[in-house]
Amino acid sequence: MTDASSSAPSTVTVIGAGPAGLMAAERLASTGLRVTVHERMPSVGRKFLMAGRGGLNLTHSEPPAPFLDRYDAPARERVAEWLKSFSSADLTAWAEGLGQETFVGSSGRVFPRAMKASPLLRAWLVRLESLGVEIRTRSRWTGWKDGALSFDTPDGERTERPDAVVLALGGASWARLGSDAAWTPWLEEAGVAVAPFRPSNVGFDVAWSPLLRDRFAGQPIKGIALTHAGRTVRGEAMIAAYGVEGGGVYALSAGLRDAIERDGSAELTLDLRPDLSRPALTQKLLKPRGKESLSNWLRKIVHLDPAAIALLREGEPLPTEPGPLAARIKGVTLTLTGVQGLSRAISSAGGVTLDAVDERLMLKARPGVFVAGEMLDWEAPTGGYLLQAAFASGVVAAQGVTDWLQTR
Ligand SMILES: Cc1cc2nc3c(=O)[nH]c(=O)nc-3n(C[C@H](O)[C@H](O)[C@H](O)COP(=O)(O)OP(=O)(O)OC[C@H]3O[C@@H](n4cnc5c(N)ncnc54)[C@H](O)[C@@H]3O)c2cc1C
């Protein structure tokens, strides 16, 4: 694709070198476009590398319908279109194409065998270089000046007037990794609707007793079922000094956050032995305790670890009768009183509204400017769904740019 007046290739500026921006850059450069990526941090992909610390859960292996159900309802239909362009199988094949063998974990999550992001990122940067992508780090986009993109760089201000732009500036969580949402007013001034950022995949405050906080903060409660407002998920919760976090909590975090914003608090119920029915559990608890302490006896006959037993004891005395004790084990209710902030959230909800972009992800208020990744307003739990949508939207935005340049 070339610039009609000069027969030089059209130029595209990608801003933000996270998964969404780099994927857009790869796709754009593969079609022969001249691509420059600007990144405000001294190096690229910092949040991607941070995700690698947890093993880099790239995507999930479940079938399309349940996969799609993980995305919050208002955005789900749009995300479905992105996943048609770049599915979880495509993402896995892409990682394998970069020499990163992948495997499906016991929970269905997909990881690279290396269980980190750095080898994948290194191989990706080699590919981008071979495609002629120019990456400028320490180059912070500061908005538009007289219609040109303006960047703050170590050599002073720099402006660019490319043929098309992809904005992939990330959300608003973990700002120290680069995505600080400072761009919000510049887009709003350009007539783009931006929904306020809110923490997602985040922990919640619980007023623990000093004993539980001091002895059990940092300990996981594994293999439990968590329920809020009629929705139940299997997973784990992690006791934190401030309250509770972990995969199972994150899976319910959107609803819990909304309930706390609305009502001031929210109830989260934990079933500590979800594989045993209440009658079956009651039956086990009929076994005589003898001289054993209650804790030891519970550990032996229903396999509860000390942290789970401490949870049972929070707030009120532990019942000793088998029926009420079984009911408590299958229904520990925590009152969540607050939401941790954006700086501690794994991701954010909010951002450029999906009504502000067309199906190609081009800003309706700013033709030629496309948006991808977490800076768009969609939300999903951890489990690979975040990276999957970030990558897929980068693919869609790149396709949108090439289509738009052709029909312009
Ligand atoms: C601790 C942690 C663990 C995670 N683990 C997982 C996981 O296992 N699986 C999963 O699916 N997801 C995970 N995520 C989420 C995932 O990393 C993000 O959803 C994903 O990185 C979003 O990609 P993105 O490209 O949209 O944005 P980002 O990765 O945030 O990239 C945006 C880039 O834009 C740059 N930028 C911002 N403003 C400017 C500007 N003005 N000028 C120039 N550059 C700018 C930023 O510096 C940044 O590099 C995790 C997140 C965290 C914090």
The ligand as a Tripos MOL2 file, in Angstrom:
@<TRIPOS>MOLECULE
LIG
   53    58     1     0     0
SMALL
NO_CHARGES

@<TRIPOS>ATOM
      1 C1          0.3020   -7.9790   37.5560 C.3       1 LIG1
      2 C2         -0.4360   -8.2290   36.2700 C.ar      1 LIG1
      3 C3         -0.5870   -9.5290   35.8100 C.ar      1 LIG1
      4 C4         -1.3140   -9.7850   34.6480 C.ar      1 LIG1
      5 N1         -1.4310  -11.0750   34.1980 N.ar      1 LIG1
      6 C5         -2.1520  -11.3350   33.0970 C.ar      1 LIG1
      7 C6         -2.2730  -12.6640   32.5950 C.ar      1 LIG1
      8 O1         -1.6400  -13.6010   33.0850 O.2       1 LIG1
      9 N2         -3.0900  -12.8830   31.5040 N.ar      1 LIG1
     10 C7         -3.7760  -11.8590   30.9110 C.ar      1 LIG1
     11 O2         -4.5290  -12.1050   29.9640 O.2       1 LIG1
     12 N3         -3.6130  -10.5770   31.3020 N.ar      1 LIG1
     13 C8         -2.8310  -10.2970   32.3800 C.ar      1 LIG1
     14 N4         -2.6680   -8.9970   32.7950 N.ar      1 LIG1
     15 C9         -3.3100   -7.9260   32.0120 C.3       1 LIG1
     16 C10        -2.5660   -7.6150   30.7170 C.3       1 LIG1
     17 O3         -1.1780   -7.4900   30.9750 O.3       1 LIG1
     18 C11        -3.1140   -6.3160   30.1010 C.3       1 LIG1
     19 O4         -4.5060   -6.4500   29.9120 O.3       1 LIG1
     20 C12        -2.4410   -6.0210   28.7520 C.3       1 LIG1
     21 O5         -1.0530   -5.7450   28.9480 O.3       1 LIG1
     22 C13        -3.0900   -4.8250   28.0480 C.3       1 LIG1
     23 O6         -2.4010   -4.6120   26.8500 O.3       1 LIG1
     24 P1         -2.4230   -3.1890   26.1460 P.3       1 LIG1
     25 O7         -1.4720   -3.2960   25.0210 O.co2     1 LIG1
     26 O8         -3.8060   -2.7760   25.8660 O.co2     1 LIG1
     27 O9         -1.8800   -2.1530   27.2420 O.3       1 LIG1
     28 P2         -0.4720   -2.0940   28.0110 P.3       1 LIG1
     29 O10         0.1440   -3.4220   28.1030 O.co2     1 LIG1
     30 O11        -0.7600   -1.3510   29.2510 O.co2     1 LIG1
     31 O12         0.4240   -1.2040   27.0410 O.3       1 LIG1
     32 C14         0.1700    0.1620   26.8220 C.3       1 LIG1
     33 C15         1.4840    0.8510   26.5550 C.3       1 LIG1
     34 O13         1.2270    2.2220   26.2130 O.3       1 LIG1
     35 C16         2.2350    3.0180   26.7830 C.3       1 LIG1
     36 N5          1.7550    4.3980   26.8960 N.ar      1 LIG1
     37 C17         0.7650    4.8600   27.6940 C.ar      1 LIG1
     38 N6          0.6120    6.1900   27.5260 N.ar      1 LIG1
     39 C18         1.5170    6.5820   26.5840 C.ar      1 LIG1
     40 C19         1.8310    7.8360   25.9690 C.ar      1 LIG1
     41 N7          1.1910    8.9700   26.2930 N.pl3     1 LIG1
     42 N8          2.8120    7.8710   25.0250 N.ar      1 LIG1
     43 C20         3.4780    6.7230   24.6610 C.ar      1 LIG1
     44 N9          3.2330    5.5220   25.2340 N.ar      1 LIG1
     45 C21         2.2480    5.4370   26.1750 C.ar      1 LIG1
     46 C22         2.4840    2.3700   28.1250 C.3       1 LIG1
     47 O14         3.7320    2.7300   28.6710 O.3       1 LIG1
     48 C23         2.3800    0.8910   27.7880 C.3       1 LIG1
     49 O15         3.6330    0.3160   27.4800 O.3       1 LIG1
     50 C24        -1.9120   -8.7150   33.9310 C.ar      1 LIG1
     51 C25        -1.7330   -7.4030   34.3820 C.ar      1 LIG1
     52 C26        -1.0090   -7.1540   35.5320 C.ar      1 LIG1
     53 C27        -0.8380   -5.7250   35.9970 C.3       1 LIG1
@<TRIPOS>BOND
     1     1     2 1
     2     2     3 ar
     3     2    52 ar
     4     3     4 ar
     5     4     5 ar
     6     4    50 ar
     7     5     6 ar
     8     6     7 ar
     9     6    13 1
    10     7     8 2
    11     7     9 ar
    12     9    10 ar
    13    10    11 2
    14    10    12 ar
    15    12    13 ar
    16    13    14 ar
    17    14    15 1
    18    14    50 ar
    19    15    16 1
    20    16    17 1
    21    16    18 1
    22    18    19 1
    23    18    20 1
    24    20    21 1
    25    20    22 1
    26    22    23 1
    27    23    24 1
    28    24    25 2
    29    24    26 1
    30    24    27 1
    31    27    28 1
    32    28    29 2
    33    28    30 1
    34    28    31 1
    35    31    32 1
    36    32    33 1
    37    33    34 1
    38    33    48 1
    39    34    35 1
    40    35    36 1
    41    35    46 1
    42    36    37 ar
    43    36    45 ar
    44    37    38 ar
    45    38    39 ar
    46    39    40 ar
    47    39    45 ar
    48    40    41 1
    49    40    42 ar
    50    42    43 ar
    51    43    44 ar
    52    44    45 ar
    53    46    47 1
    54    46    48 1
    55    48    49 1
    56    50    51 ar
    57    51    52 ar
    58    52    53 1
@<TRIPOS>SUBSTRUCTURE
     1 LIG1         1 GROUP 0 **** ****
